[in-house]
Amino acid sequence: MKPLESILIAVLGAVVLFNPTQASIGGSCKVPSASISGTCQNTTNTACCDGYYTSNYCPNDATAVKCCTSFEPCTGARGVCVDKRYVGCYTAFLNDKCPGSSNVKCCPGTAYFWDGTTTCKIGH
Protein backbone atom coordinates (compact mmCIF):
# COMPACT_ATOMS: atom_id res chain seq x y z
CA MET A 1 0.00 0.00 0.00
CA LYS A 2 1.27 3.46 -0.90
CA PRO A 3 1.74 6.05 1.87
CA LEU A 4 -0.95 8.32 0.40
CA GLU A 5 -3.47 5.46 0.38
CA SER A 6 -2.66 4.71 4.04
CA ILE A 7 -3.29 8.32 5.03
CA LEU A 8 -6.55 8.46 3.06
CA ILE A 9 -7.82 5.25 4.69
CA ALA A 10 -6.90 6.55 8.16
CA VAL A 11 -8.69 9.87 7.56
CA LEU A 12 -11.81 8.17 6.19
CA GLY A 13 -11.84 5.79 9.14
CA ALA A 14 -11.70 8.71 11.57
CA VAL A 15 -14.58 10.47 9.78
CA VAL A 16 -16.74 7.33 9.96
CA LEU A 17 -16.03 6.89 13.68
CA PHE A 18 -16.74 10.53 14.56
CA ASN A 19 -20.38 11.14 15.43
CA PRO A 20 -21.19 14.80 16.15
CA THR A 21 -24.57 13.93 17.70
CA GLN A 22 -22.95 12.31 20.73
CA ALA A 23 -23.25 14.74 23.60
CA SER A 24 -20.74 16.24 26.00
CA ILE A 25 -21.28 17.72 29.47
CA GLY A 26 -24.19 20.15 29.26
CA GLY A 27 -25.14 18.85 25.83
CA SER A 28 -28.37 17.14 24.87
CA CYS A 29 -28.81 13.39 25.12
CA LYS A 30 -31.68 11.06 24.27
CA VAL A 31 -32.74 7.71 25.71
CA PRO A 32 -34.46 6.13 22.68
CA SER A 33 -35.97 3.19 24.58
CA ALA A 34 -37.93 5.61 26.77
CA SER A 35 -38.43 8.31 24.09
CA ILE A 36 -37.12 10.99 26.46
CA SER A 37 -34.40 13.61 26.20
CA GLY A 38 -32.13 15.16 28.78
CA THR A 39 -28.72 16.71 29.34
CA CYS A 40 -25.34 15.12 29.99
CA GLN A 41 -24.16 15.82 33.53
CA ASN A 42 -21.22 14.82 35.70
CA THR A 43 -22.72 12.62 38.43
CA THR A 44 -19.86 13.33 40.86
CA ASN A 45 -20.72 17.00 41.30
CA THR A 46 -24.24 17.53 39.93
CA ALA A 47 -27.57 16.20 41.18
CA CYS A 48 -30.20 15.20 38.64
CA CYS A 49 -33.02 16.92 40.53
CA ASP A 50 -35.41 16.99 37.60
CA GLY A 51 -35.33 13.25 37.01
CA TYR A 52 -32.89 10.39 36.94
CA TYR A 53 -29.56 9.38 35.42
CA THR A 54 -29.25 6.86 32.59
CA SER A 55 -25.85 5.45 31.62
CA ASN A 56 -24.36 5.09 28.13
CA TYR A 57 -26.10 8.00 26.38
CA CYS A 58 -23.18 10.45 26.72
CA PRO A 59 -20.59 8.13 25.12
CA ASN A 60 -17.85 10.69 24.44
CA ASP A 61 -17.42 11.38 28.13
CA ALA A 62 -16.10 9.70 31.27
CA THR A 63 -18.08 7.01 33.09
CA ALA A 64 -19.32 9.57 35.62
CA VAL A 65 -21.11 11.54 32.88
CA LYS A 66 -24.67 10.34 32.40
CA CYS A 67 -27.88 11.50 30.77
CA CYS A 68 -30.19 13.31 33.23
CA THR A 69 -33.75 12.93 31.99
CA SER A 70 -36.82 14.61 33.42
CA PHE A 71 -39.62 12.85 35.25
CA GLU A 72 -42.85 12.50 33.31
CA PRO A 73 -46.06 13.97 34.68
CA CYS A 74 -48.67 11.52 35.97
CA THR A 75 -51.65 10.76 33.76
CA GLY A 76 -54.93 11.98 35.25
CA ALA A 77 -53.34 13.14 38.50
CA ARG A 78 -51.04 15.88 39.74
CA GLY A 79 -47.52 14.61 40.35
CA VAL A 80 -44.55 12.96 38.67
CA CYS A 81 -43.84 9.38 37.63
CA VAL A 82 -40.91 7.92 39.56
CA ASP A 83 -39.24 4.54 39.97
CA LYS A 84 -40.03 3.66 43.58
CA ARG A 85 -36.85 1.57 43.82
CA TYR A 86 -34.78 4.77 43.75
CA VAL A 87 -37.16 7.56 44.67
CA GLY A 88 -39.36 7.97 47.73
CA CYS A 89 -42.55 9.98 48.08
CA TYR A 90 -43.68 11.95 51.13
CA THR A 91 -47.27 10.91 50.32
CA ALA A 92 -48.65 7.54 49.17
CA PHE A 93 -47.83 6.44 45.63
CA LEU A 94 -50.73 6.25 43.16
CA ASN A 95 -51.08 3.19 40.93
CA ASP A 96 -52.05 3.10 37.24
CA LYS A 97 -51.10 6.72 36.52
CA CYS A 98 -47.72 6.13 34.82
CA PRO A 99 -46.40 4.15 31.85
CA GLY A 100 -43.58 1.68 32.34
CA SER A 101 -42.79 -1.14 34.70
CA SER A 102 -44.67 -1.96 37.89
CA ASN A 103 -41.96 -0.04 39.80
CA VAL A 104 -42.96 3.25 38.15
CA LYS A 105 -45.60 4.99 40.27
CA CYS A 106 -47.15 8.43 40.52
CA CYS A 107 -45.94 10.58 43.41
CA PRO A 108 -48.60 13.26 44.00
CA GLY A 109 -46.52 15.02 46.66
CA THR A 110 -42.83 15.79 46.93
CA ALA A 111 -40.47 13.01 45.87
CA TYR A 112 -36.91 12.48 47.13
CA PHE A 113 -33.96 10.23 46.35
CA TRP A 114 -33.27 7.15 48.51
CA ASP A 115 -29.49 7.30 48.15
CA GLY A 116 -29.04 9.89 50.89
CA THR A 117 -26.45 11.76 48.83
CA THR A 118 -28.86 13.94 46.88
CA THR A 119 -30.27 16.82 48.86
CA CYS A 120 -32.69 18.19 46.29
CA LYS A 121 -36.37 17.39 46.41
CA ILE A 122 -38.38 16.78 43.30
CA GLY A 123 -41.25 19.20 42.83
CA HIS A 124 -44.72 18.17 41.85
KEZATI-476877 format. One line per 2 residues: number of its first residue (from 1); for each residue z, x, y of N, C-alpha, C. Coordinates in pm, 1 decimal, padded with zeros to 6 digits, always signed. Layout:
<rs>
NUM	Z,X,Y,Z,X,Y,Z,X,Y  ...
</rs>
This chain:
<rs>
1	+00000.0,+00083.7,-00116.5,+00000.0,+00000.0,+00000.0,+00000.0,+00088.9,+00123.7  -00080.9,+00052.4,+00221.0,-00090.5,+00127.1,+00345.9,+00031.4,+00097.3,+00433.2
3	+00070.2,+00193.7,+00519.1,+00187.1,+00174.2,+00605.5,+00176.2,+00049.1,+00693.6  +00057.7,+00021.8,+00746.5,+00039.9,-00095.2,+00832.2,+00062.9,-00223.9,+00753.6
5	+00016.7,-00228.4,+00629.2,+00038.3,-00346.8,+00545.5,+00186.9,-00366.2,+00517.8  +00259.4,-00258.2,+00495.2,+00403.8,-00266.3,+00470.7,+00477.1,-00323.8,+00591.1
7	+00439.6,-00279.1,+00709.3,+00503.2,-00329.2,+00831.7,+00472.1,-00476.9,+00850.6  +00347.1,-00515.8,+00830.0,+00306.1,-00655.0,+00845.7,+00381.8,-00745.4,+00748.4
9	+00396.1,-00703.6,+00625.1,+00469.0,-00782.0,+00524.8,+00616.0,-00794.3,+00564.2  +00675.4,-00686.1,+00613.6,+00816.3,-00689.6,+00655.2,+00836.7,-00784.8,+00772.7
11	+00745.2,-00781.3,+00870.5,+00755.9,-00869.3,+00987.2,+00738.4,-01014.8,+00945.7  +00640.5,-01043.9,+00863.8,+00618.5,-01181.3,+00817.5,+00737.3,-01231.8,+00736.6
13	+00795.1,-01146.1,+00656.5,+00913.9,-01184.3,+00579.1,+01030.1,-01219.0,+00669.9  +01048.3,-01142.8,+00776.8,+01157.0,-01170.4,+00871.1,+01134.0,-01301.9,+00944.3
15	+01009.9,-01332.0,+00979.3,+00978.0,-01458.0,+01046.7,+01006.0,-01576.1,+00955.4  +00971.7,-01566.1,+00828.9,+00995.6,-01674.1,+00733.3,+01144.6,-01696.9,+00714.0
17	+01224.2,-01589.9,+00710.1,+01367.9,-01602.9,+00688.9,+01442.0,-01653.9,+00811.5  +01388.4,-01631.0,+00930.7,+01455.7,-01674.1,+01052.7,+01437.5,-01823.0,+01071.2
19	+01547.7,-01894.8,+01092.2,+01542.9,-02038.4,+01113.8,+01617.3,-02068.8,+01242.8  +01547.9,-02098.0,+01352.5,+01614.5,-02118.5,+01480.4,+01699.5,-02244.7,+01486.8
21	+01690.6,-02334.7,+01389.2,+01769.9,-02457.1,+01393.2,+01911.1,-02435.7,+01339.9  +01938.3,-02320.6,+01280.1,+02072.9,-02294.7,+01231.2,+02162.0,-02264.2,+01350.6
23	+02276.6,-02329.5,+01355.6,+02360.4,-02325.3,+01474.2,+02452.1,-02204.3,+01480.1  +02498.4,-02176.1,+01601.5,+02599.7,-02073.9,+01623.8,+02720.3,-02142.7,+01687.5
25	+02826.5,-02068.6,+01714.5,+02947.2,-02128.3,+01772.1,+02911.6,-02206.4,+01898.4  +02955.7,-02330.7,+01903.2,+02925.6,-02418.6,+02015.4,+02794.0,-02492.2,+02001.1
27	+02711.2,-02449.5,+01906.1,+02582.8,-02513.7,+01885.0,+02594.4,-02638.5,+01798.6  +02488.8,-02714.2,+01794.0,+02486.6,-02837.0,+01714.4,+02469.9,-02805.7,+01567.0
29	+02529.3,-02890.9,+01483.5,+02511.9,-02881.1,+01339.2,+02500.1,-03023.2,+01284.9  +02446.4,-03036.0,+01166.5,+02427.0,-03167.9,+01106.2,+02464.3,-03160.3,+00959.6
31	+02535.4,-03261.9,+00912.4,+02570.6,-03274.3,+00771.4,+02480.9,-03384.5,+00715.9  +02366.4,-03346.8,+00655.6,+02268.3,-03446.3,+00612.5,+02321.7,-03548.0,+00512.2
33	+02408.1,-03505.5,+00421.7,+02457.6,-03597.5,+00318.9,+02539.0,-03711.4,+00379.0  +02597.3,-03689.3,+00495.3,+02676.9,-03793.2,+00560.9,+02605.8,-03851.1,+00683.3
35	+02486.7,-03799.2,+00714.1,+02409.1,-03842.6,+00830.7,+02489.9,-03835.9,+00960.4  +02566.8,-03728.5,+00977.2,+02645.6,-03711.8,+01098.8,+02621.5,-03574.0,+01158.7
37	+02637.8,-03565.6,+01289.5,+02619.8,-03439.8,+01361.4,+02752.0,-03394.5,+01420.1  +02757.0,-03267.3,+01456.0,+02877.9,-03212.9,+01516.1,+02847.5,-03083.7,+01587.6
39	+02950.8,-03002.3,+01608.0,+02934.2,-02872.1,+01670.8,+02999.1,-02765.0,+01584.2  +02943.7,-02646.0,+01587.7,+02998.9,-02533.9,+01512.2,+03117.8,-02477.0,+01589.0
41	+03231.3,-02465.3,+01519.3,+03353.5,-02415.8,+01581.8,+03420.5,-02313.2,+01492.2  +03492.6,-02220.6,+01555.9,+03570.0,-02121.5,+01482.1,+03702.1,-02186.0,+01441.2
43	+03725.0,-02201.6,+01311.7,+03843.5,-02271.5,+01261.7,+03972.6,-02193.7,+01283.0  +03963.5,-02064.7,+01314.1,+04085.7,-01985.9,+01332.8,+04149.7,-02007.5,+01469.3
45	+04071.6,-02053.6,+01567.3,+04130.5,-02071.8,+01700.2,+04093.9,-02203.5,+01768.1  +04032.6,-02295.7,+01696.0,+03993.3,-02424.0,+01752.7,+04027.5,-02535.5,+01655.2
47	+04089.3,-02640.1,+01703.3,+04118.3,-02756.6,+01619.9,+04003.8,-02856.6,+01632.1  +03969.3,-02917.9,+01523.0,+03863.7,-03019.7,+01520.3,+03930.5,-03155.9,+01540.7
49	+03974.7,-03180.8,+01663.1,+04053.0,-03301.5,+01691.6,+03971.3,-03429.6,+01686.0  +03842.3,-03420.3,+01700.7,+03759.6,-03540.7,+01698.9,+03714.2,-03579.8,+01559.8
51	+03748.6,-03502.4,+01459.3,+03700.8,-03533.2,+01325.5,+03749.1,-03433.1,+01224.1  +03656.1,-03379.5,+01146.6,+03693.9,-03289.0,+01038.5,+03589.8,-03179.9,+01023.3
53	+03630.6,-03069.3,+00961.6,+03541.5,-02956.1,+00938.2,+03466.8,-02971.3,+00806.4  +03339.8,-02930.1,+00806.5,+03259.0,-02925.2,+00685.5,+03197.7,-02786.0,+00677.8
55	+03212.8,-02721.1,+00563.9,+03161.5,-02585.1,+00544.6,+03011.4,-02583.5,+00519.9  +02951.0,-02469.4,+00543.7,+02812.7,-02436.0,+00508.8,+02705.5,-02501.1,+00595.7
57	+02740.1,-02553.5,+00712.0,+02638.4,-02609.8,+00800.4,+02623.3,-02530.1,+00929.0  +02688.6,-02415.2,+00936.6,+02672.0,-02318.1,+01044.5,+02646.4,-02183.4,+00976.0
59	+02534.5,-02171.6,+00903.9,+02512.1,-02058.9,+00813.5,+02492.3,-01922.8,+00877.4  +02464.3,-01916.1,+01006.0,+02444.4,-01785.1,+01069.0,+02575.0,-01721.0,+01111.7
61	+02685.0,-01788.5,+01087.9,+02813.3,-01742.4,+01138.4,+02909.2,-01705.4,+01026.7  +03023.4,-01650.9,+01065.5,+03126.9,-01610.1,+00970.4,+03181.2,-01730.6,+00894.1
63	+03251.4,-01703.7,+00785.7,+03308.6,-01807.7,+00701.2,+03399.8,-01901.1,+00779.3  +03468.7,-01850.3,+00879.7,+03562.3,-01931.7,+00957.5,+03493.0,-02030.1,+01051.7
65	+03361.6,-02019.5,+01066.8,+03288.4,-02110.7,+01154.1,+03235.9,-02226.8,+01070.8  +03277.9,-02347.3,+01109.0,+03240.0,-02467.4,+01033.8,+03194.3,-02576.9,+01128.5
67	+03129.0,-02676.1,+01072.0,+03077.3,-02788.0,+01149.7,+03188.2,-02891.2,+01170.9  +03222.6,-02917.8,+01296.3,+03323.3,-03018.6,+01331.4,+03248.9,-03148.0,+01361.7
69	+03267.2,-03247.2,+01275.7,+03199.5,-03375.2,+01292.8,+03299.3,-03482.8,+01332.5  +03255.0,-03577.3,+01409.8,+03342.2,-03682.5,+01460.9,+03372.4,-03788.2,+01356.2
71	+03490.5,-03848.3,+01369.8,+03525.0,-03961.6,+01285.0,+03437.6,-04080.4,+01323.0  +03406.2,-04162.6,+01224.9,+03330.8,-04284.6,+01249.8,+03427.3,-04396.4,+01285.7
73	+03383.0,-04491.2,+01369.4,+03468.4,-04606.1,+01397.1,+03474.0,-04698.1,+01275.1  +03583.3,-04770.2,+01261.4,+03597.3,-04866.6,+01151.9,+03502.1,-04983.9,+01175.5
75	+03461.6,-05048.0,+01068.5,+03375.6,-05165.5,+01076.5,+03462.9,-05290.5,+01081.2  +03450.2,-05367.7,+01187.1,+03524.7,-05492.6,+01198.2,+03671.2,-05475.9,+01232.1
77	+03711.3,-05357.7,+01275.3,+03850.5,-05333.6,+01313.9,+03854.9,-05217.4,+01412.3  +03955.9,-05215.6,+01496.1,+03974.1,-05104.2,+01588.4,+04035.4,-04987.9,+01510.9
79	+03982.8,-04869.8,+01529.2,+04035.2,-04752.4,+01461.3,+03924.7,-04657.4,+01420.0  +03962.9,-04553.9,+01344.8,+03867.2,-04454.7,+01296.5,+03879.2,-04440.2,+01145.6
81	+03766.9,-04406.9,+01082.6,+03763.2,-04384.2,+00938.0,+03805.7,-04240.3,+00910.3  +03904.0,-04223.6,+00823.9,+03955.8,-04090.8,+00791.8,+03970.8,-04076.2,+00641.2
83	+03970.1,-03952.5,+00595.2,+03996.7,-03923.8,+00454.4,+04147.2,-03908.0,+00440.0  +04211.2,-04001.8,+00373.4,+04357.7,-04003.5,+00366.3,+04416.8,-03885.3,+00291.0
85	+04332.1,-03806.0,+00222.4,+04381.8,-03684.6,+00157.3,+04418.6,-03577.6,+00258.9  +04355.8,-03582.2,+00376.8,+04374.6,-03478.2,+00477.3,+04434.6,-03528.4,+00607.7
87	+04425.8,-03658.0,+00629.3,+04467.0,-03716.1,+00756.2,+04566.1,-03828.5,+00730.8  +04675.0,-03828.7,+00806.6,+04773.4,-03935.8,+00797.2,+04752.7,-04036.5,+00908.6
89	+04821.1,-04149.1,+00898.4,+04808.3,-04254.8,+00997.9,+04948.0,-04307.2,+01028.6  +04980.5,-04319.5,+01156.8,+05113.0,-04368.3,+01195.0,+05132.5,-04516.0,+01162.3
91	+05024.2,-04587.7,+01135.2,+05031.7,-04727.0,+01090.5,+04969.5,-04734.8,+00951.7  +04974.0,-04850.0,+00889.1,+04917.4,-04864.9,+00754.2,+04764.9,-04855.3,+00758.0
93	+04707.9,-04789.2,+00657.0,+04562.7,-04782.7,+00643.7,+04507.7,-04921.3,+00611.3  +04385.5,-04948.6,+00658.0,+04316.3,-05073.1,+00625.0,+04207.5,-05043.3,+00523.2
95	+04195.4,-05125.0,+00421.9,+04092.6,-05108.4,+00318.9,+03963.8,-05180.3,+00358.5  +03854.5,-05138.3,+00297.4,+03724.1,-05204.5,+00309.8,+03670.2,-05211.4,+00452.6
97	+03701.7,-05113.8,+00534.5,+03651.7,-05109.8,+00672.3,+03567.5,-04985.4,+00698.9  +03552.3,-04899.3,+00594.6,+03481.9,-04772.3,+00612.5,+03388.4,-04744.5,+00495.1
99	+03272.6,-04683.3,+00524.0,+03184.7,-04640.5,+00414.9,+03240.5,-04513.9,+00350.6  +03192.8,-04482.2,+00233.1,+03233.5,-04358.0,+00167.8,+03320.9,-04381.1,+00047.1
101	+03388.2,-04274.9,+00006.7,+03470.2,-04278.9,-00114.2,+03594.7,-04365.4,-00094.4  +03666.8,-04386.4,-00201.7,+03789.5,-04466.6,-00195.9,+03899.0,-04397.2,-00115.3
103	+03882.7,-04268.6,-00086.1,+03979.9,-04195.9,-00004.3,+03959.8,-04218.5,+00145.4  +03844.7,-04273.1,+00183.3,+03815.4,-04296.0,+00324.6,+03866.5,-04434.4,+00363.5
105	+03961.8,-04435.4,+00456.4,+04027.4,-04559.6,+00499.1,+04024.6,-04569.8,+00651.1  +04045.1,-04691.4,+00699.2,+04051.7,-04715.4,+00842.8,+04194.9,-04694.5,+00891.1
107	+04210.9,-04613.1,+00994.0,+04341.3,-04594.3,+01057.9,+04335.8,-04667.4,+01192.1  +04405.0,-04782.3,+01202.6,+04400.1,-04859.8,+01326.5,+04491.4,-04805.9,+01436.7
109	+04575.7,-04711.7,+01403.7,+04666.0,-04652.1,+01502.5,+04624.6,-04509.9,+01531.9  +04720.1,-04423.9,+01553.2,+04692.9,-04282.9,+01578.5,+04698.0,-04206.9,+01447.0
111	+04596.1,-04127.7,+01422.9,+04587.1,-04047.3,+01300.6,+04630.0,-03904.3,+01332.5  +04671.4,-03830.4,+01230.4,+04713.1,-03691.4,+01248.2,+04679.3,-03612.6,+01122.0
113	+04670.5,-03481.4,+01136.2,+04635.1,-03396.2,+01023.3,+04757.9,-03360.6,+00941.2  +04741.6,-03359.0,+00807.3,+04851.4,-03327.0,+00715.3,+04886.5,-03179.3,+00712.8
115	+04795.5,-03092.9,+00751.6,+04814.6,-02949.1,+00730.4,+04928.7,-02887.4,+00810.9  +04978.1,-02955.7,+00910.5,+05089.3,-02903.8,+00988.7,+05050.3,-02797.2,+01088.6
117	+04926.1,-02749.7,+01084.3,+04883.1,-02645.2,+01176.5,+04810.3,-02703.2,+01296.4  +04763.0,-02825.0,+01286.0,+04688.2,-02886.4,+01393.9,+04781.5,-02975.8,+01473.9
119	+04792.3,-02951.7,+01601.3,+04886.4,-03027.2,+01682.0,+04823.4,-03147.6,+01750.0  +04692.9,-03156.3,+01751.3,+04629.4,-03268.7,+01819.3,+04641.7,-03396.2,+01736.0
121	+04642.2,-03507.4,+01805.6,+04641.5,-03637.2,+01738.9,+04505.3,-03699.4,+01763.3  +04461.6,-03777.5,+01669.4,+04329.8,-03838.5,+01678.0,+04345.0,-03974.7,+01742.4
123	+04275.0,-03997.1,+01850.7,+04283.0,-04125.2,+01920.2,+04222.0,-04238.2,+01840.1  +04237.6,-04355.2,+01888.6,+04184.9,-04471.9,+01816.5,+04095.0,-04553.4,+01903.5
</rs>
